Amino acid sequence: MKAWICLPLIALALAGCAGKTAYRDSCATQLDAAWKELDLAKAEGFAGTVSYSKALSLLTGAKTQQQFEAFEGCSSKAERARFYIRESRAGR
């Protein structure tokens, strides 16, 4: 009888762990690309713009979310940071 109770609990626990990995690759890819783009923008002299500062702030938040396995939020923040990096390089 205990097996019938434990089996669904184990399955539920494993399903919960698997759900956290849905955006893991996207988060890592977006963060890597964004940091490279940010370094390039800094090298080109766009480090003083407001958009650059927004991007840096978003990337810091995204990295924190990645550490706490909040991969969906991480991916979203990194994607928005890349937008601000493009804005920075365009002079806006």
C-alpha positions as a LaTeX table, in Angstrom:
\begin{tabular}{lrrr}
\hline
Residue & $x$ (\AA) & $y$ (\AA) & $z$ (\AA) \\
\hline
Met1 & 0.00 & 0.00 & 0.00 \\
Lys2 & 2.88 & 2.36 & 0.76 \\
Ala3 & 4.18 & 1.88 & $-2.77$ \\
Trp4 & 0.90 & 3.18 & $-4.18$ \\
Ile5 & 1.29 & 6.35 & $-2.13$ \\
Cys6 & 5.00 & 6.88 & $-2.74$ \\
Leu7 & 4.96 & 6.29 & $-6.49$ \\
Pro8 & 2.71 & 9.28 & $-7.36$ \\
Leu9 & 4.69 & 11.50 & $-5.00$ \\
Ile10 & 7.97 & 10.55 & $-6.66$ \\
Ala11 & 6.48 & 11.11 & $-10.11$ \\
Leu12 & 5.18 & 14.51 & $-9.05$ \\
Ala13 & 8.57 & 15.50 & $-7.64$ \\
Leu14 & 10.36 & 14.48 & $-10.83$ \\
Ala15 & 7.85 & 16.37 & $-12.98$ \\
Gly16 & 8.41 & 19.48 & $-10.88$ \\
Cys17 & 12.17 & 19.28 & $-11.38$ \\
Ala18 & 11.80 & 18.75 & $-15.12$ \\
Gly19 & 9.61 & 21.84 & $-15.42$ \\
Lys20 & 12.42 & 24.10 & $-14.22$ \\
Thr21 & 14.65 & 23.24 & $-17.16$ \\
Ala22 & 12.30 & 24.45 & $-19.89$ \\
Tyr23 & 14.09 & 27.77 & $-20.46$ \\
Arg24 & 17.54 & 26.74 & $-19.22$ \\
Asp25 & 19.20 & 26.60 & $-22.66$ \\
Ser26 & 17.48 & 29.76 & $-23.84$ \\
Cys27 & 18.59 & 31.61 & $-20.72$ \\
Ala28 & 22.21 & 30.53 & $-21.12$ \\
Thr29 & 22.28 & 31.33 & $-24.84$ \\
Gln30 & 20.66 & 34.74 & $-24.43$ \\
Leu31 & 22.97 & 35.65 & $-21.55$ \\
Asp32 & 26.12 & 34.64 & $-23.41$ \\
Ala33 & 25.11 & 36.59 & $-26.50$ \\
Ala34 & 24.06 & 39.63 & $-24.48$ \\
Trp35 & 27.32 & 39.80 & $-22.50$ \\
Lys36 & 29.32 & 39.59 & $-25.74$ \\
Glu37 & 27.21 & 42.33 & $-27.32$ \\
Leu38 & 27.57 & 44.46 & $-24.19$ \\
Asp39 & 31.36 & 44.10 & $-24.29$ \\
Leu40 & 31.34 & 45.10 & $-27.95$ \\
Ala41 & 29.17 & 48.14 & $-27.20$ \\
Lys42 & 31.56 & 49.14 & $-24.41$ \\
Ala43 & 34.55 & 48.77 & $-26.74$ \\
Glu44 & 32.81 & 50.97 & $-29.29$ \\
Gly45 & 32.32 & 53.69 & $-26.68$ \\
Phe46 & 28.61 & 53.35 & $-25.97$ \\
Ala47 & 29.11 & 52.54 & $-22.28$ \\
Gly48 & 27.83 & 55.92 & $-21.12$ \\
Thr49 & 24.39 & 55.79 & $-22.67$ \\
Val50 & 21.17 & 55.25 & $-20.75$ \\
Ser51 & 20.32 & 52.20 & $-22.87$ \\
Tyr52 & 23.67 & 50.63 & $-21.98$ \\
Ser53 & 22.94 & 51.16 & $-18.28$ \\
Lys54 & 19.49 & 49.60 & $-18.63$ \\
Ala55 & 20.99 & 46.62 & $-20.43$ \\
Leu56 & 23.63 & 46.13 & $-17.75$ \\
Ser57 & 20.99 & 46.26 & $-15.03$ \\
Leu58 & 18.80 & 43.73 & $-16.86$ \\
Leu59 & 21.75 & 41.38 & $-17.39$ \\
Thr60 & 22.64 & 41.53 & $-13.72$ \\
Gly61 & 19.05 & 40.61 & $-12.85$ \\
Ala62 & 19.01 & 37.85 & $-15.46$ \\
Lys63 & 22.20 & 36.33 & $-14.06$ \\
Thr64 & 20.69 & 36.37 & $-10.58$ \\
Gln65 & 17.57 & 34.65 & $-11.87$ \\
Gln66 & 19.71 & 32.06 & $-13.61$ \\
Gln67 & 21.44 & 31.30 & $-10.30$ \\
Phe68 & 18.06 & 30.75 & $-8.63$ \\
Glu69 & 16.82 & 28.63 & $-11.57$ \\
Ala70 & 14.17 & 31.13 & $-12.65$ \\
Phe71 & 15.05 & 30.43 & $-16.27$ \\
Glu72 & 11.96 & 31.94 & $-17.91$ \\
Gly73 & 12.54 & 35.33 & $-16.26$ \\
Cys74 & 16.25 & 35.09 & $-17.02$ \\
Ser75 & 15.58 & 34.50 & $-20.70$ \\
Ser76 & 13.10 & 37.39 & $-20.82$ \\
Lys77 & 15.46 & 39.83 & $-19.12$ \\
Ala78 & 18.41 & 38.83 & $-21.32$ \\
Glu79 & 16.28 & 39.31 & $-24.43$ \\
Arg80 & 15.22 & 42.79 & $-23.28$ \\
Ala81 & 18.84 & 43.60 & $-22.45$ \\
Arg82 & 19.85 & 42.72 & $-25.99$ \\
Phe83 & 17.21 & 45.18 & $-27.24$ \\
Tyr84 & 18.72 & 47.96 & $-25.10$ \\
Ile85 & 22.20 & 47.06 & $-26.29$ \\
Arg86 & 21.05 & 47.49 & $-29.89$ \\
Glu87 & 19.47 & 50.82 & $-28.91$ \\
Ser88 & 22.72 & 51.88 & $-27.27$ \\
Arg89 & 24.75 & 51.05 & $-30.35$ \\
Ala90 & 22.24 & 52.97 & $-32.47$ \\
Gly91 & 22.82 & 56.03 & $-30.28$ \\
Arg92 & 19.44 & 56.04 & $-28.55$ \\
\hline
\end{tabular}
